[in-house]
Amino acid sequence: MRKIKIIPLIAILLFTGCAYFNTFYNAKKYFNEAERSYSKTHRITPKERREYEKVIEKCSKILEFYPNSKYVDDALYLMAISYLRIGNRHKARRKFEELFKFYPNSKYIPKAKVEYARLLIESGKPEVAREMLKQSSKTTLEEATLLLAHSLALEGKCDKALEELKPVLHKKKLNEQRKIDALMLAAKCSYKTQNYMDAIKYLQSLQKFVLADSIKVESQVLLGDVYFEMDSLDRAREILQRIDLPPRDKRRPSIEFRIAQILLKKGETDRALKKFEQVYKENKNGKYGQLSAYIIANQYEQMDSIKKAIDWYKRASNSRVNQKIADIARQKYIAYSDIEKYQKDTTDVRLKMAELYLFEIGKPEKSVKIYKSVVDSASSEDDLKRALYGLVYIYTDVFHNPDSSSKYFRILKEKFDGSIYVRRAENLIKGD
């Protein structure tokens, strides 16, 4: 009878051991597959997301049903990384902290600290992350150095980031992917610090490697930007036009937008406007669509094609991608629409137009021209006061031209001494 009882018990134990081992084995398999893809692109595809979710599901079973197994620290680490990759920072933080608290001697601790620092950087706590990275072990030193440089770059401290990168860049025996990451970051930091020749050098070094599509395109775009800033406009356009992307690729609008900027800077305004219109059509609800609409409107405004400027400012204001641009476009759309409504060439209309150009559109030189025309032809004292005060205001507060300000103030004081306009002009000139 005893043998009959023992056999099922052994079978159950063996089955249980196999079950949790298989669960862990499968979790590790999915994790390694997802990490292999992620390490090449640093982007999560739907396939990788599913794999990370499977890791979380299987590791959760280990923690729930086998809390005393030797794979608990493994499960915590795999879950923390998986949550981090799919963007669930709150749950990732919890798993990292459980690992640090309950398994301080785990083999995963050095790597976990680096990844936790990545989470802190993404959560807007780069200083705390840097403190953690300074404690890195030799096994994670290179990765920690790259992450440290990345955190400094995110804060705009590109000079310091480049200093951190120097030992990594000069190291002969370095993991290929880390070398690629280091060169790309060094190129970006050199570009931001206007060390354009260094940026070109790093980007050229990148070409020695077999690059993932995302890095290849990003490096070419950056090289185009470098030459653009160096005023090598034809070279910049040549580089950008060589980038071969499918018609519906999401990166196309940014590249076409850059080409339009090059054409505009070269003085090829008509071609630039056509290119900006193309970008707008392809990216109407996106960042580059709104920017293109705003630039088109601004160009038509400079060309005094007010009707076209109004149309394009309206389009730019309808987008909410960048609220600041939308607000400025809306302000100009309303101001120019009001100017278009004024049909009669009366003094009152001209004074209103001068105020719109000054306060709503930001073209004080046009306001000056209108105010001077009113001074030369005003039929009423009130209109003349407003025009003279407007000229004093612009020459004092906008152009900072004391000679012209004094000239129009003297006329105002001679004709209307004691009026509120004279008192306001005096206070303006005194800086009260």
Sequence and secondary structure as in RCSB ss.txt:
>XXXX:A:sequence
MRKIKIIPLIAILLFTGCAYFNTFYNAKKYFNEAERSYSKTHRITPKERREYEKVIEKCSKILEFYPNSKYVDDA
LYLMAISYLRIGNRHKARRKFEELFKFYPNSKYIPKAKVEYARLLIESGKPEVAREMLKQSSKTTLEEATLLLAH
SLALEGKCDKALEELKPVLHKKKLNEQRKIDALMLAAKCSYKTQNYMDAIKYLQSLQKFVLADSIKVESQVLLGD
VYFEMDSLDRAREILQRIDLPPRDKRRPSIEFRIAQILLKKGETDRALKKFEQVYKENKNGKYGQLSAYIIANQY
EQMDSIKKAIDWYKRASNSRVNQKIADIARQKYIAYSDIEKYQKDTTDVRLKMAELYLFEIGKPEKSVKIYKSVV
DSASSEDDLKRALYGLVYIYTDVFHNPDSSSKYFRILKEKFDGSIYVRRAENLIKGD
>XXXX:A:secstr
 HHHHHHHHHHHHHHHHHHHHHHHHHHHHHHHHHHHHHHHHS   HHHHHHHHHHHHHHHHHHHH TTSTTHHHH
HHHHHHHHHHTT HHHHHHHHHHHHHH TT TTHHHHHHHHHHHHHHTT HHHHHHHHTT  GGGHHHHHHHHHH
HHHHTT HHHHHHHHHHHHT SS  HHHHHHHHHHHHHHHHHTT HHHHHHHHHHHTTS   HHHHHHHHHHHHH
HHHHTT HHHHHHHHHT    TT TTHHHHHHHHHHHHHHTT HHHHHHHHHHHHHHTTTSHHHHHHHHHHHHHH
HHTT HHHHHHHHHHHHH  SSHHHHHHHHHHHHHHHHHHH  S  HHHHHHHHHIIIIII  HHHHHHHHHHHH
HH  SHHHHHHHHHHHHHIIIIIS  HHHHHHHHHHHHHHHTTSHHHHHHHHHHHT 
